[in-house]
Amino acid sequence: MTKSMTAFAQIERDGVSWEIRSVNQRYLDINFRLPEATRTLEPLLRSLIKSRLTRGKIDCSLRTDEVPGAGNLVLDTMLIRRLAELATQVNDITGDHQQLNALELLKWPGAIREADRNDNSDVIVSMFEQALDQLQLMRGREGAVLAGIIEEKLTRFSQMVQDVREAAPAILAENQGRMLARLAEMKVDADPGRLEQEMVLAAQKADITEELDRLDTHITEVRKTLAEDGTIGRRLDFLMQELNREANTLSSKAIAADSSVQAVDMKVIIEQMREQIQNIE
């Protein structure tokens, strides 16, 4: 199934919110925006993406209800008790029995710290997988639309190839007629054998049968590729290059204005298909 690289997914539950955005990129480029307390999950999350996606720029953002503040702070009770014992010993030594200042104890490095917020890691990972499922569904829907657009343009392109094939014999005959008419106007006594050779040579140079056959082959291959699963964007892009190469050859061999215009129209459609293919995984 054809998949687009452009998609968006969002899931929110139990104070956890995931957003995943995907746009076209030649390779797989993954970026995370995570709260500091969840940074240790990044390698696992990255591996989950790599197991499902192969191309695209993926931006993943996690938000939680827990924010830095007094509600997330806890005491290191063992450290506080030890500091209190040391303060009592100092008072006994100096004889200065001042009341212990709690705020001074809280200023001691490590006396207070942020509470561990990784307890919901299972929920975070599970929701991330659900968001990835949503992303893949959207990429599939978008891909189906892109495949339909490409198929429509490919049908037009195929008809152009058929029109050129049908018109080719008449164009060649007309060109040979013009050549004979010019010779007649010039009243040149040409050797019939030499004239026949020149006519055959001109016909060979203008022959586009091979190019048309290759175009038909490439069209068939594009349709076959669109029906395949997996990563097909690069192969489709290569096939567009091949179609464009043959269209350029048709243009260079054109011996009539109509043929030249048709070759240009072909290249326009190829470029339109290529633009759509840039978004396919």
Buried (B, 14 or more C-beta within 10 A) or exposed (E): EBBBBBBBBEBEEEEBBBBBBBBBBEEBEBEBEBBEBBEEBBEEBBEBBEEEBBBBBBBBBBBBEBEEEEEBEEEBEEBBEEBEEEBEEEBEEEEEEEEEEEEEBEEEEEBBEEEEBEEBBEBBBBBBEBBBEBBBEBBBEBBEEBBEEBBEBBEEBBEBBEEBBEBBEEBBEEBBEEBEEEBEEEEEEEEEEEBEEBBEEBBEEBEBEEBBEBBBEBBEBBBEBBEEEEEBBBBBBBBBEBBBBBBBBBBEBBBBEEBBEBBEBBBEBBEBBBEBBBBBB
